[in-house]
Amino acid sequence: MAPIPGGLVSVTTERDVLAFAEPPEAVLAALGVTADGLSDERAAQRLARFGANRLPEPPRQSAVLRFLGHFDDVLIYILLAAAVAKAILGDWVDFAVILAVAVANAVVGYVQEGRADKALAGIATMLSLEADVLRDGEWHAVAADGLVPGDVVRVRSGDRVPADVRLLEATSLQVEEAALTGESVPAHKDVAEVGTDAGVGDRSCMLFSGTIVTSGRGVGVVTATGARTEIGRIQTLVAGVDHLDTPLTRQLARLGKQLSLLILLMAAVMLVIGRVIHDFELGELVSAAIGFAVAAVPEGLPALVTVTLALGVQQMAHRNAITRKLTSVEGLGSVTTICSDKTGTLTRNEMTARTVVTADGRYTVDGLGYEPLGAVRSSSGSASGASLVDGSDEVASLATHRDLAALVTAGALCNDARVARDEAGHWGIVGQPTEGALVVLADKLGWVSTSTRLAQVPFESSTKYAATLDELADGSRHVHLLGAPDRLLARCTTQRTAAGAAPVDVAFWEGVIDELGGQGLRVLATAHRAAPGAESLTTEDVGEELELLGLVGIVDPPRPEAIAAIADCHRAGIRVKMITGDHAGTALAIAGELGMVDVGEPDSDGRVEVLTGVELEAMTNEQLRRRVRDVDVFARTSPEHKIRIVRALQSFGEVVAMTGDGVNDAPALTRADIGIAMGIKGTEATKEAADIVLADDNFATIERAVEEGRRIYDNIRKSVAFLLPTNGAQSLVILVAVLLGLALPLTPVQILWVNLVTAVTLSLALAGEPAEPGIMKRPPRSPDEHVISRPTLILVLFASVVIGVATLVVFVLEKEQLGVSDVHAQTSAVTMLALAQLAYLLNCRFLGSSSLTWRVLTGNRLVWVAAGALIVLQLVFTYVPFMHDWFGSAPIGARDWAITVVGAVVVFLLVEVAKALVRRSFPPAPTPRRLATYTSSSSSSR
C-alpha cells in the first residue's frame, strides 16, 4: 500500500486504485480480498508488513539537549557574558543572580516546549480502541491497532471509525466529520464511487479514522491504517511544519546581535586609545573594559520583556484568551491577516431554522442556536410576492396560521432529535442537527405533541427523506415526510393552501429552493398524506400523491459578536479571511452576513470572489500568491490547502493568525505566526498546536486580544527605550573617562547596582501602561519594523548622552569644585543616574507625544510604586553601612541631593525638547494606500 494521499491502495495488483473513485469490487481486488475478509493468518502477515494501526511516535531529542537548546539565543549569550564578567571581578553573588536569570529563561522555554509533540498526542487520542472485524468468516471484536488493509469491518451508531474504510454496504449511515472536514452537519454515506477530483469532504463512500458514526450502520474494507490514514497524514503535516518566530522574537534577536557587536567594537576602541594615548597599565585597562561591558550589556532586558509579556498574559486571561507561549501575546499585536475557520469559530455550529415558506406566506424566525427562544414573524404579502428578507412585526402563531402549523407538525413528528439543557445551562440537541433545528422551531411556537408514532421509514441516502406514520389526537392517521426538497417535490401533486389542497406549483417551489440555496441555507421540505387504517409503513407505502406543506431554510448562523469583531478588525487594518471545508455557496453567504465580503459586488469575471479546494489544487504556488491577498473566502479546503494559503500570505510579509477547532486545522495553526484554537469545541490536537486558546470560543475575543497585543508591544517599546539609556549613559561615562584619562566615576559594582535597581523598579512600571487612544484605528505595524524605530533610537542616544553628561558633571563638580572624596563623588554620581532614570521614565510614558501634561502623573499606579521603591533602595545604598562595604558608597548631604534633583529636572526638560524636535522631523507615516483603500471599501459596504 502506497503511503500517499488520496486513498491510493494496491496490495496484490500492479495497478494502484483510488478507493473512493472505484466500485467496491475493484477496491477488493486491489486489496486482494473478498467481502468475507481475511483469515487470521493473512491478517498476521499483513500486520508484519504494514505495521500496527497506530500513529507513530516522532523522534525526539534527549531532555538535556532540549534544555541546552534554550541557551542558544544572543540575549542569553549577553547574560552569560555579563555573568562571566562578574565572575572575573570576583562578585560571586552578582554572578549567581545573573546566571539564575539565564537559567530561569531556559526553564520557562523548556516547560513550554513540545507543543507539536502534544498536538500529535492529541491526535492520537482520537483513534478508536476496538473494532468489529470479519476474520475467518466470523465477526470478532479486536484491538483497533491490529487492523490491516483488507480487513472487513462494520460500524454502527456511536462507533468511532477505526481506520480509513471503503464502504461495501451502508444503511442510513451518517458520520460526524467536522473535526476532519469542517462540515457543520454529519455527512451522508453510501456505497457509490465519486469522482477522482473529490476532496475529503466529498468522498461519500469513505469512512475516515477517528470520525464518529452518528446514525445508521455500514460495512467496509480497510484501505489505510496508521500513518497512511487521513488523520495520520494530518499528524505528519503537524510534525513537518516549521513554526515561525514572532516579530518580537526576531527583532530582539537582531537587537541583541547589534548590541553585542557594538559592545565589542567600543571595547576594542577603548582599549586601543587607553593603551596608546594614555599609556594605561594593561590590568587597569582590562578592569575598565570589564566595567564597560557590564555597563553596556542590558542584562535586565530579557527579564523586562518576560515580565511585560507575563503581565499581558494575565490581562488576556481575564479576557478569555489563554496564552500558551509568552511571545504570542505580542505577536497578536502585529497581525495583518486573520484566517478563520467557519464552523464553530465564526458561526455557532448550531443549525437554526431561519426561514419558513408555505404556499400562503413566508416567515422569518428569530433567535440563534438551540435555545428555544425567539418569535416567528409573518412576512408581508403572499408567498410568491414577498422577499425572503422582507419581514414585518406580526408574530405568527399556530392558531392563526394553519399553514405554518401543518408544516411544523410534520417536521416535529418526522423527527428523532430532542433539545436538552446541560448542567452549565447550555442548550444542545440529541440527534441530527438539522432535525434539531425543526424541534427548536416547534418549541418556539409552543407546539406540543398529541400524537402517537405507529411506524417509520428512516432516512436513506438513496431516497433522501424520512417518513413516519402517526395517529393524531382526533384518531386520524397521516404519513409525514421530511427530506430533500427536490425528492419530495417530485412526489407531491398538491400543496397546502388556506383554501384547501391546490395543484402544486412546481416552478414557484423550484424558484424558492434556488433562492434559499443562494442565501447559503440548507433547505428541507415537509409533506404529508392521509393514511386511514394504515398499520405499517414501508418505502413502497409512502406513495407518490403527497401534499407539499412547505420549505424550511436552515443555517449555522454567524455569531453576532463575530460580526462586530470583524468590523473592528477592518478598522484596525486587519484582513479577515474564511478558510472552511464547507461548500462555497454556504461559505460565501455566511461571509456576506459577517461583513467579510459584499456579495452584491462581483469581480471582473462577473462573480463574487471565492476559491474552492479543487481550484486551489489546480493552482501552482505562484498562481496562488497572485490571488491570495484579494480572495477572502476559501471553501472545500483540505489541511494542505490551508497551509498553502498561510504560506502564500506570509510570502508577502503578512503576519498571519490562523483560527480553528478541528484536527484538520492543526497543521495550519502550527505554520501560522499565531495559532488560535477554540477552547470549548476545539479538539485537543488543535489546542496543543495553538499558541493561544480562546476559553469562550468567541471570535470577538481575538479582536480584544489583538488590542491587548498592540498595547503590550507599545509598552515593550517604551520599556526598551527606557532601559537602553541606563546602559548607554553608564558605558558613555566609563568610555569618556578612559578616553580623557580620568578616574572612573563609577565602579563596575556600582554600575551593576544602578542596573539592578532600575530593572526591578522603574523598568517594570511601563509594563502597566494603559492602551493609547486610537490604538485599534491605526494600521498594523510592519513585521520588519524594529523594536527601536529611528525616532526612538535618536531619542535613546540623546537621552544616553544627556544622562551620561549629567552624571559626569555631578562627579566632576563634587570632586573638583566641592573637594569631596572619590567615594562621595561616586555615590552622588550613582544617585544622579538613578534620579535621571526616574525623570526619563516620565518622558517614556508618552513617546509619541509630550509628557508636559498632568496626565503623566496619572493612569499608571505602578509608576509611583516603582518611584517609591527606587528612592527607598537608593537611600539604603547611600546610608546603610554594609552597603558601603559591598558597593563602595558613602553618605551624602542635602546639598548633594539638591544637585541631583535639579539635574534630573534638567534631564526631563531636555528630553522633552528632543522629543518635540523628533516629532517634527519624523511625522507619523500615512496609512499605506492598499490598506486605506481596503478599509474604506469595507466600511462602505457595511
DABEL-V958153 format. One record per residue. RES is the residue in one letter. PHI is phi as a letter, one per 30 degrees, with the letter a starting at -180 (none if undefined). Layout:
# DABEL-V958153
res:RES phi:PHI
res:RES phi:PHI
This chain:
# DABEL-V958153
res:M phi:none
res:A phi:d
res:P phi:d
res:I phi:b
res:P phi:d
res:G phi:j
res:G phi:i
res:L phi:d
res:V phi:b
res:S phi:a
res:V phi:c
res:T phi:b
res:T phi:c
res:E phi:d
res:R phi:c
res:D phi:d
res:V phi:b
res:L phi:d
res:A phi:e
res:F phi:d
res:A phi:c
res:E phi:b
res:P phi:d
res:P phi:e
res:E phi:d
res:A phi:d
res:V phi:d
res:L phi:d
res:A phi:d
res:A phi:d
res:L phi:d
res:G phi:i
res:V phi:b
res:T phi:c
res:A phi:d
res:D phi:d
res:G phi:i
res:L phi:c
res:S phi:d
res:D phi:e
res:E phi:d
res:R phi:d
res:A phi:d
res:A phi:d
res:Q phi:d
res:R phi:d
res:L phi:d
res:A phi:d
res:R phi:d
res:F phi:c
res:G phi:i
res:A phi:d
res:N phi:d
res:R phi:b
res:L phi:d
res:P phi:d
res:E phi:d
res:P phi:d
res:P phi:d
res:R phi:b
res:Q phi:d
res:S phi:d
res:A phi:d
res:V phi:d
res:L phi:d
res:R phi:d
res:F phi:d
res:L phi:d
res:G phi:d
res:H phi:d
res:F phi:c
res:D phi:d
res:D phi:a
res:V phi:d
res:L phi:d
res:I phi:d
res:Y phi:e
res:I phi:d
res:L phi:d
res:L phi:d
res:A phi:d
res:A phi:d
res:A phi:d
res:V phi:d
res:A phi:d
res:K phi:d
res:A phi:d
res:I phi:d
res:L phi:d
res:G phi:i
res:D phi:d
res:W phi:d
res:V phi:d
res:D phi:d
res:F phi:e
res:A phi:d
res:V phi:d
res:I phi:d
res:L phi:d
res:A phi:d
res:V phi:d
res:A phi:d
res:V phi:d
res:A phi:d
res:N phi:e
res:A phi:d
res:V phi:d
res:V phi:d
res:G phi:d
res:Y phi:d
res:V phi:d
res:Q phi:d
res:E phi:d
res:G phi:i
res:R phi:d
res:A phi:d
res:D phi:d
res:K phi:d
res:A phi:d
res:L phi:d
res:A phi:d
res:G phi:d
res:I phi:d
res:A phi:d
res:T phi:d
res:M phi:d
res:L phi:d
res:S phi:d
res:L phi:c
res:E phi:b
res:A phi:b
res:D phi:d
res:V phi:b
res:L phi:c
res:R phi:b
res:D phi:h
res:G phi:i
res:E phi:b
res:W phi:d
res:H phi:b
res:A phi:c
res:V phi:b
res:A phi:d
res:A phi:d
res:D phi:d
res:G phi:c
res:L phi:d
res:V phi:b
res:P phi:e
res:G phi:j
res:D phi:d
res:V phi:c
res:V phi:b
res:R phi:b
res:V phi:b
res:R phi:b
res:S phi:e
res:G phi:j
res:D phi:d
res:R phi:c
res:V phi:d
res:P phi:d
res:A phi:a
res:D phi:d
res:V phi:b
res:R phi:c
res:L phi:d
res:L phi:c
res:E phi:b
res:A phi:a
res:T phi:b
res:S phi:h
res:L phi:d
res:Q phi:b
res:V phi:b
res:E phi:d
res:E phi:c
res:A phi:e
res:A phi:d
res:L phi:c
res:T phi:c
res:G phi:i
res:E phi:d
res:S phi:d
res:V phi:b
res:P phi:e
res:A phi:d
res:H phi:d
res:K phi:c
res:D phi:b
res:V phi:c
res:A phi:d
res:E phi:d
res:V phi:b
res:G phi:d
res:T phi:d
res:D phi:c
res:A phi:d
res:G phi:d
res:V phi:e
res:G phi:d
res:D phi:c
res:R phi:d
res:S phi:d
res:C phi:c
res:M phi:c
res:L phi:c
res:F phi:c
res:S phi:e
res:G phi:j
res:T phi:d
res:I phi:b
res:V phi:d
res:T phi:c
res:S phi:a
res:G phi:i
res:R phi:b
res:G phi:a
res:V phi:b
res:G phi:a
res:V phi:c
res:V phi:d
res:T phi:c
res:A phi:a
res:T phi:b
res:G phi:h
res:A phi:d
res:R phi:d
res:T phi:d
res:E phi:d
res:I phi:d
res:G phi:d
res:R phi:d
res:I phi:d
res:Q phi:e
res:T phi:d
res:L phi:d
res:V phi:d
res:A phi:d
res:G phi:c
res:V phi:d
res:D phi:d
res:H phi:c
res:L phi:d
res:D phi:d
res:T phi:d
res:P phi:e
res:L phi:d
res:T phi:e
res:R phi:d
res:Q phi:d
res:L phi:d
res:A phi:d
res:R phi:d
res:L phi:d
res:G phi:d
res:K phi:d
res:Q phi:d
res:L phi:d
res:S phi:d
res:L phi:d
res:L phi:d
res:I phi:d
res:L phi:d
res:L phi:d
res:M phi:d
res:A phi:d
res:A phi:d
res:V phi:d
res:M phi:d
res:L phi:d
res:V phi:d
res:I phi:d
res:G phi:d
res:R phi:d
res:V phi:d
res:I phi:d
res:H phi:c
res:D phi:h
res:F phi:d
res:E phi:d
res:L phi:d
res:G phi:d
res:E phi:d
res:L phi:d
res:V phi:d
res:S phi:d
res:A phi:d
res:A phi:d
res:I phi:d
res:G phi:d
res:F phi:d
res:A phi:d
res:V phi:d
res:A phi:d
res:A phi:d
res:V phi:d
res:P phi:d
res:E phi:d
res:G phi:d
res:L phi:d
res:P phi:e
res:A phi:d
res:L phi:d
res:V phi:d
res:T phi:d
res:V phi:d
res:T phi:d
res:L phi:d
res:A phi:d
res:L phi:d
res:G phi:d
res:V phi:d
res:Q phi:d
res:Q phi:d
res:M phi:d
res:A phi:d
res:H phi:d
res:R phi:c
res:N phi:i
res:A phi:c
res:I phi:c
res:T phi:c
res:R phi:c
res:K phi:b
res:L phi:e
res:T phi:d
res:S phi:d
res:V phi:e
res:E phi:d
res:G phi:e
res:L phi:e
res:G phi:d
res:S phi:c
res:V phi:d
res:T phi:c
res:T phi:b
res:I phi:c
res:C phi:c
res:S phi:c
res:D phi:d
res:K phi:c
res:T phi:d
res:G phi:i
res:T phi:c
res:L phi:d
res:T phi:c
res:R phi:d
res:N phi:h
res:E phi:b
res:M phi:d
res:T phi:b
res:A phi:d
res:R phi:c
res:T phi:b
res:V phi:b
res:V phi:b
res:T phi:b
res:A phi:d
res:D phi:c
res:G phi:a
res:R phi:b
res:Y phi:b
res:T phi:c
res:V phi:c
res:D phi:d
res:G phi:j
res:L phi:b
res:G phi:i
res:Y phi:c
res:E phi:d
res:P phi:d
res:L phi:b
res:G phi:k
res:A phi:c
res:V phi:c
res:R phi:c
res:S phi:d
res:S phi:d
res:S phi:d
res:G phi:i
res:S phi:d
res:A phi:d
res:S phi:d
res:G phi:c
res:A phi:c
res:S phi:d
res:L phi:d
res:V phi:c
res:D phi:c
res:G phi:c
res:S phi:b
res:D phi:c
res:E phi:d
res:V phi:d
res:A phi:d
res:S phi:b
res:L phi:d
res:A phi:d
res:T phi:c
res:H phi:b
res:R phi:d
res:D phi:d
res:L phi:d
res:A phi:d
res:A phi:d
res:L phi:d
res:V phi:d
res:T phi:d
res:A phi:d
res:G phi:d
res:A phi:d
res:L phi:d
res:C phi:d
res:N phi:a
res:D phi:c
res:A phi:d
res:R phi:b
res:V phi:c
res:A phi:b
res:R phi:c
res:D phi:d
res:E phi:d
res:A phi:d
res:G phi:j
res:H phi:d
res:W phi:d
res:G phi:b
res:I phi:b
res:V phi:c
res:G phi:k
res:Q phi:d
res:P phi:e
res:T phi:d
res:E phi:d
res:G phi:d
res:A phi:d
res:L phi:d
res:V phi:d
res:V phi:d
res:L phi:e
res:A phi:d
res:D phi:d
res:K phi:d
res:L phi:c
res:G phi:i
res:W phi:d
res:V phi:b
res:S phi:d
res:T phi:b
res:S phi:c
res:T phi:b
res:R phi:d
res:L phi:c
res:A phi:a
res:Q phi:a
res:V phi:c
res:P phi:d
res:F phi:d
res:E phi:b
res:S phi:d
res:S phi:d
res:T phi:c
res:K phi:i
res:Y phi:a
res:A phi:b
res:A phi:b
res:T phi:b
res:L phi:c
res:D phi:b
res:E phi:c
res:L phi:d
res:A phi:d
res:D phi:d
res:G phi:j
res:S phi:d
res:R phi:c
res:H phi:b
res:V phi:c
res:H phi:c
res:L phi:b
res:L phi:b
res:G phi:l
res:A phi:d
res:P phi:d
res:D phi:d
res:R phi:d
res:L phi:d
res:L phi:e
res:A phi:d
res:R phi:c
res:C phi:c
res:T phi:c
res:T phi:b
res:Q phi:b
res:R phi:d
res:T phi:b
res:A phi:d
res:A phi:d
res:G phi:j
res:A phi:d
res:A phi:b
res:P phi:e
res:V phi:d
res:D phi:c
res:V phi:d
res:A phi:d
res:F phi:d
res:W phi:d
res:E phi:d
res:G phi:d
res:V phi:d
res:I phi:e
res:D phi:d
res:E phi:d
res:L phi:d
res:G phi:d
res:G phi:d
res:Q phi:d
res:G phi:i
res:L phi:d
res:R phi:d
res:V phi:c
res:L phi:b
res:A phi:c
res:T phi:b
res:A phi:a
res:H phi:a
res:R phi:a
res:A phi:d
res:A phi:b
res:P phi:d
res:G phi:i
res:A phi:d
res:E phi:c
res:S phi:b
res:L phi:b
res:T phi:b
res:T phi:e
res:E phi:d
res:D phi:d
res:V phi:e
res:G phi:j
res:E phi:c
res:E phi:c
res:L phi:c
res:E phi:c
res:L phi:d
res:L phi:c
res:G phi:l
res:L phi:b
res:V phi:b
res:G phi:c
res:I phi:c
res:V phi:b
res:D phi:d
res:P phi:d
res:P phi:d
res:R phi:d
res:P phi:e
res:E phi:d
res:A phi:d
res:I phi:d
res:A phi:d
res:A phi:d
res:I phi:d
res:A phi:d
res:D phi:d
res:C phi:d
res:H phi:d
res:R phi:d
res:A phi:d
res:G phi:i
res:I phi:c
res:R phi:d
res:V phi:b
res:K phi:b
res:M phi:c
res:I phi:b
res:T phi:b
res:G phi:d
res:D phi:d
res:H phi:d
res:A phi:d
res:G phi:d
res:T phi:d
res:A phi:d
res:L phi:d
res:A phi:d
res:I phi:d
res:A phi:d
res:G phi:d
res:E phi:d
res:L phi:d
res:G phi:i
res:M phi:d
res:V phi:b
res:D phi:c
res:V phi:d
res:G phi:c
res:E phi:c
res:P phi:d
res:D phi:d
res:S phi:d
res:D phi:d
res:G phi:i
res:R phi:b
res:V phi:d
res:E phi:d
res:V phi:a
res:L phi:c
res:T phi:c
res:G phi:d
res:V phi:d
res:E phi:d
res:L phi:d
res:E phi:d
res:A phi:d
res:M phi:d
res:T phi:d
res:N phi:d
res:E phi:d
res:Q phi:d
res:L phi:d
res:R phi:e
res:R phi:d
res:R phi:c
res:V phi:d
res:R phi:d
res:D phi:c
res:V phi:c
res:D phi:c
res:V phi:b
res:F phi:b
res:A phi:b
res:R phi:h
res:T phi:c
res:S phi:c
res:P phi:e
res:E phi:d
res:H phi:d
res:K phi:d
res:I phi:d
res:R phi:d
res:I phi:d
res:V phi:d
res:R phi:d
res:A phi:d
res:L phi:d
res:Q phi:d
res:S phi:d
res:F phi:c
res:G phi:i
res:E phi:d
res:V phi:c
res:V phi:c
res:A phi:c
res:M phi:c
res:T phi:c
res:G phi:l
res:D phi:b
res:G phi:c
res:V phi:d
res:N phi:d
res:D phi:d
res:A phi:e
res:P phi:d
res:A phi:d
res:L phi:d
res:T phi:d
res:R phi:d
res:A phi:d
res:D phi:d
res:I phi:b
res:G phi:c
res:I phi:b
res:A phi:c
res:M phi:d
res:G phi:d
res:I phi:d
res:K phi:c
res:G phi:d
res:T phi:d
res:E phi:d
res:A phi:d
res:T phi:d
res:K phi:d
res:E phi:d
res:A phi:d
res:A phi:c
res:D phi:d
res:I phi:b
res:V phi:c
res:L phi:d
res:A phi:d
res:D phi:c
res:D phi:h
res:N phi:c
res:F phi:d
res:A phi:d
res:T phi:d
res:I phi:d
res:E phi:d
res:R phi:d
res:A phi:d
res:V phi:d
res:E phi:d
res:E phi:d
res:G phi:d
res:R phi:d
res:R phi:d
res:I phi:d
res:Y phi:d
res:D phi:e
res:N phi:d
res:I phi:d
res:R phi:d
res:K phi:d
res:S phi:d
res:V phi:d
res:A phi:d
res:F phi:d
res:L phi:d
res:L phi:d
res:P phi:d
res:T phi:d
res:N phi:d
res:G phi:d
res:A phi:d
res:Q phi:d
res:S phi:d
res:L phi:d
res:V phi:e
res:I phi:d
res:L phi:d
res:V phi:d
res:A phi:d
res:V phi:d
res:L phi:d
res:L phi:c
res:G phi:i
res:L phi:c
res:A phi:d
res:L phi:d
res:P phi:d
res:L phi:b
res:T phi:d
res:P phi:e
res:V phi:d
res:Q phi:d
res:I phi:d
res:L phi:d
res:W phi:e
res:V phi:d
res:N phi:e
res:L phi:d
res:V phi:d
res:T phi:d
res:A phi:d
res:V phi:d
res:T phi:b
res:L phi:d
res:S phi:d
res:L phi:d
res:A phi:d
res:L phi:d
res:A phi:d
res:G phi:c
res:E phi:d
res:P phi:d
res:A phi:d
res:E phi:d
res:P phi:e
res:G phi:i
res:I phi:d
res:M phi:c
res:K phi:c
res:R phi:c
res:P phi:d
res:P phi:d
res:R phi:d
res:S phi:d
res:P phi:d
res:D phi:d
res:E phi:d
res:H phi:d
res:V phi:d
res:I phi:c
res:S phi:d
res:R phi:d
res:P phi:d
res:T phi:d
res:L phi:d
res:I phi:d
res:L phi:d
res:V phi:d
res:L phi:d
res:F phi:d
res:A phi:d
res:S phi:e
res:V phi:d
res:V phi:d
res:I phi:d
res:G phi:d
res:V phi:d
res:A phi:e
res:T phi:d
res:L phi:d
res:V phi:d
res:V phi:d
res:F phi:d
res:V phi:d
res:L phi:d
res:E phi:d
res:K phi:d
res:E phi:d
res:Q phi:c
res:L phi:c
res:G phi:i
res:V phi:d
res:S phi:d
res:D phi:e
res:V phi:d
res:H phi:d
res:A phi:d
res:Q phi:d
res:T phi:d
res:S phi:d
res:A phi:d
res:V phi:d
res:T phi:d
res:M phi:d
res:L phi:d
res:A phi:d
res:L phi:d
res:A phi:d
res:Q phi:d
res:L phi:d
res:A phi:d
res:Y phi:d
res:L phi:e
res:L phi:d
res:N phi:d
res:C phi:d
res:R phi:d
res:F phi:b
res:L phi:d
res:G phi:c
res:S phi:b
res:S phi:d
res:S phi:c
res:L phi:d
res:T phi:a
res:W phi:d
res:R phi:d
res:V phi:d
res:L phi:c
res:T phi:b
res:G phi:j
res:N phi:b
res:R phi:d
res:L phi:d
res:V phi:d
res:W phi:d
res:V phi:d
res:A phi:d
res:A phi:d
res:G phi:d
res:A phi:d
res:L phi:d
res:I phi:d
res:V phi:d
res:L phi:d
res:Q phi:d
res:L phi:d
res:V phi:d
res:F phi:e
res:T phi:d
res:Y phi:c
res:V phi:d
res:P phi:e
res:F phi:d
res:M phi:d
res:H phi:d
res:D phi:d
res:W phi:d
res:F phi:c
res:G phi:i
res:S phi:c
res:A phi:a
res:P phi:d
res:I phi:b
res:G phi:c
res:A phi:d
res:R phi:e
res:D phi:d
res:W phi:d
res:A phi:d
res:I phi:d
res:T phi:d
res:V phi:d
res:V phi:d
res:G phi:d
res:A phi:d
res:V phi:d
res:V phi:d
res:V phi:e
res:F phi:e
res:L phi:d
res:L phi:d
res:V phi:d
res:E phi:d
res:V phi:d
res:A phi:d
res:K phi:d
res:A phi:d
res:L phi:d
res:V phi:d
res:R phi:d
res:R phi:d
res:S phi:d
res:F phi:b
res:P phi:d
res:P phi:e
res:A phi:d
res:P phi:d
res:T phi:d
res:P phi:e
res:R phi:d
res:R phi:d
res:L phi:d
res:A phi:d
res:T phi:d
res:Y phi:d
res:T phi:d
res:S phi:d
res:S phi:d
res:S phi:d
res:S phi:d
res:S phi:d
res:S phi:d
res:R phi:c
